[in-house]
Each structure stands twice: as structure tokens, then as C-alpha cells.
């Protein structure tokens, strides 16, 4: 196994992780920004007002995009396992 192969595998792994994390975090970030602007406009400083919408958005995204993320992860793992003979040979 050459160093280039290891770096390629790590690059692909980091790419998959970045896609999965961004899928979950970006909608929560958007909701947090909207709620923060609402709080600034109305001078309401309640901590749970930002937490609950972000939590609900994260759960919704996981329910909607969860099957896609799982298929992405399983296809990557399957591809890695199938490439083992070629990587060590």
C-alpha cells in the first residue's frame, strides 16, 4: 500500500464526512441565524428560543436525509471492502 493510496482513501473519507456534516449543520445554522435576527428585533433574550428550533431542524434533516446519508456511507464502506485485495496486493 503506497502513501498515495492512503492519502487518496483519507481524502475520500474526509470528503464524505464533510458532506454528511454539512447536510446536518447548515440548516441548523440557518435557523439559528433567523431566530437570532428575530431575537435582536424583538429584544427577547430567551436561550430556549434558539435551542428548540435548531433541535427540531436537526431532527427533521436527519429524518429526511438520513436514508441518503446511510446509503452514501454504506456504498463507501462497501467500495473500501471490495478494494482491499487490490490495495494490499
N, C-alpha and C positions, 0 to 999 in steps of 0.2 A: 504494500500500500504506500503510494508516494505521498509526499507532503501536499502536492497539488490536489490529489484526490480528497484528502482530509479537509483541505480548505474549501473545496467545492461543496462537499457534504455539509460543512458548517455554514457556508453561505446560504445554501438552500434551506437549512434548518432555521436560520435567523430570519430569512425571508418569510417562511411560513408562520413563524411566531409573530413577526411584525404585523402581518395581515390579520391574524386572529386577534391580537391585542387591539389593533386599531379598530376593528369591527365592533369591539365591545366598548372601548373608551371614548371614541369620537362622538357618538350620540349622547353619552352621559356628559361629556364636556359641553356640547351644545346646549343641552337642557340646563346645566349649571350656569352657563352664561346668560341664558334667557331669564332664569329665576333671579340671578344676581342683579340684572338690569331692572327687573320688577321690584326687587327689594330696595334698590337705590332710588327708584322713582317714588315709591310709597313710604320710604323710611321705616320699613318693617325689618327688624333685626332678629328674626327667629331662626335658630340653627336647623330645626327640623324641616323648615320650609325648603331648604336646599337639599337635604338628605333624602327625603321621601321621593321627590320626582326623579332624582338620579337613580335611586334604587329601583323604582318601577321601570324606568327606561332600560336599565341594565338587564333586569329580568325579562322584559319584553324582547330585547335584542337577542338574548340567549335562547328564548323560545322560538323566535323566528329564524335566526341564523345558526342555531345550534346544529341542526342536521347537516347543513352545508359545511360548517367548521369540522364536524366529526368526519364527514366524508373526505374532506381535504387532508385531515390528519391521518386517517386510515390509508388513504391512497399513497401518501408519502411514506408511511411506515411499510406498507406492502412493497413499494418500489425499492426501499432500502433493503428489506429482507431478500427480495428476489435478486438484488445486485451483489449480495455477499459473495457468491462464488467467483464473480468477476473481479471483485475488489481485493480478495486475498490471493487470487491465482495469478 
